[in-house]
Amino acid sequence: MSDRRLIPLMDGKLGTPKPIPGRSIMRSGPIPRNGPVLTRSRGPLTLMSRRDGFTLVELAFALVIAGIVALLAVPNYLGLVRNTRAMQAVADLYAVRAAAYMNYGDTLKWPQEAPSGIPPLELADRLPLGFRFVKEHYKIDWENWIGKPRRTGDPRVGIEVGVSVVSRDPKLLDAVEKLLSKYYMSRTASTKTTLQIAGPNGI
């Protein structure tokens, strides 16, 4: 007959081990994700709560990375938007110039000077349908300086007839001039760059 020893009684139930002071009880089965967890130590049984989230160091690191990305992306985005506006302005200059050429071919005259943002009457029927001289970020200005006195050093010297882009954004004007670098462009004012259509010697 084998030697068997009964486990000491606890709470009146046979087979339930009595806890030994100074030792922890090991639990079997999955550990709760967010609930209390029994930890094993040399001292009394302790409980630790488990939580999900980020530490302050991790959050600070993420903010630094986001700031660096923003510093790199925002200037590129603004430059892309400005170049898009410049290309639209160049297309508008081409449209006005083409209308002026058609008018000159029919009448042998250039349209008279008109205020900034207002198309000359002579070009009203020759411009694309719905064409406007006033845009959100710039205006188109028709220029006719034939016979007008200009002093030496005036940036308008050499331009008799032209069409201008007027904007308070100097970088937009720079972008327009860069796109039209092969044509005669002149910064005729601090807020205006002009494309020459006709000079002292004609077209």
URZIDA-V608999 format. One record per residue. RES is the residue in three letters. PHI is phi in whole degrees, -180 to 180 (999 if undefined). OMEGA is omega in whole degrees, 0 to 359 (* if undefined). Layout:
# URZIDA-V608999
RES;PHI;OMEGA, RES;PHI;OMEGA
This chain:
# URZIDA-V608999
MET;999;184, SER;-72;181, ASP;-86;179, ARG;-118;178, ARG;-120;178, LEU;-77;176, ILE;-71;182, PRO;-57;180, LEU;-74;176, MET;-144;182, ASP;57;176, GLY;79;181, LYS;-112;180, LEU;-78;176, GLY;96;178, THR;-93;184, PRO;-69;177, LYS;-88;182, PRO;-64;179, ILE;-98;180, PRO;-57;177, GLY;88;180, ARG;-125;181, SER;-99;179, ILE;-99;179, MET;-86;178, ARG;-100;177, SER;-104;179, GLY;97;183, PRO;-67;179, ILE;-86;179, PRO;-57;185, ARG;-69;185, ASN;-117;182, GLY;-86;179, PRO;-68;182, VAL;-122;175, LEU;-77;179, THR;-116;182, ARG;-97;179, SER;-148;180, ARG;-81;180, GLY;-97;180, PRO;-63;180, LEU;-64;182, THR;-121;178, LEU;-117;175, MET;-128;178, SER;-94;180, ARG;-102;180, ARG;-134;177, ASP;-102;179, GLY;149;182, PHE;-115;175, THR;-84;179, LEU;-62;179, VAL;-65;179, GLU;-65;178, LEU;-65;179, ALA;-63;179, PHE;-63;179, ALA;-64;178, LEU;-66;178, VAL;-64;179, ILE;-62;179, ALA;-63;178, GLY;-65;179, ILE;-64;178, VAL;-62;180, ALA;-65;179, LEU;-63;180, LEU;-83;188, ALA;-85;186, VAL;-63;178, PRO;-60;178, ASN;-65;179, TYR;-66;180, LEU;-64;177, GLY;-65;178, LEU;-64;179, VAL;-64;181, ARG;-65;178, ASN;-65;177, THR;-64;177, ARG;-65;179, ALA;-64;178, MET;-65;176, GLN;-66;178, ALA;-64;178, VAL;-63;177, ALA;-62;178, ASP;-66;178, LEU;-61;179, TYR;-62;181, ALA;-64;179, VAL;-68;179, ARG;-63;179, ALA;-62;178, ALA;-65;179, ALA;-67;177, TYR;-63;179, MET;-63;179, ASN;-66;180, TYR;-67;178, GLY;-63;181, ASP;-87;188, THR;-118;186, LEU;58;178, LYS;-136;175, TRP;-95;177, PRO;-58;179, GLN;-73;178, GLU;-57;179, ALA;-136;178, PRO;-61;180, SER;-61;179, GLY;90;181, ILE;-120;180, PRO;-74;175, PRO;-62;181, LEU;-62;183, GLU;-67;183, LEU;-103;187, ALA;-58;183, ASP;-90;184, ARG;-110;179, LEU;-87;178, PRO;-58;181, LEU;-61;180, GLY;82;182, PHE;-68;180, ARG;-124;177, PHE;-86;180, VAL;-110;177, LYS;-115;185, GLU;-66;187, HIS;-115;179, TYR;-163;175, LYS;-126;173, ILE;-102;183, ASP;-130;177, TRP;-83;183, GLU;-119;172, ASN;-135;184, TRP;-105;181, ILE;-64;178, GLY;81;180, LYS;-88;182, PRO;-68;178, ARG;-139;182, ARG;-80;177, THR;-64;183, GLY;93;176, ASP;-66;182, PRO;-63;179, ARG;-83;178, VAL;-63;181, GLY;98;178, ILE;-119;176, GLU;-97;179, VAL;-134;180, GLY;-163;176, VAL;-137;189, SER;-119;168, VAL;-106;181, VAL;-112;182, SER;-156;175, ARG;-86;179, ASP;-98;181, PRO;-63;179, LYS;-70;175, LEU;-67;177, LEU;-64;177, ASP;-61;181, ALA;-66;177, VAL;-64;180, GLU;-64;178, LYS;-66;179, LEU;-69;181, LEU;-108;184, SER;-63;181, LYS;-83;177, TYR;-106;179, TYR;-81;177, MET;-115;180, SER;-143;175, ARG;-81;186, THR;-80;175, ALA;-160;182, SER;-65;181, THR;-117;186, LYS;-146;170, THR;-124;191, THR;-120;174, LEU;-96;181, GLN;-73;174, ILE;-106;178, ALA;-143;178, GLY;-111;179, PRO;-59;180, ASN;-98;179, GLY;99;182, ILE;-71;*
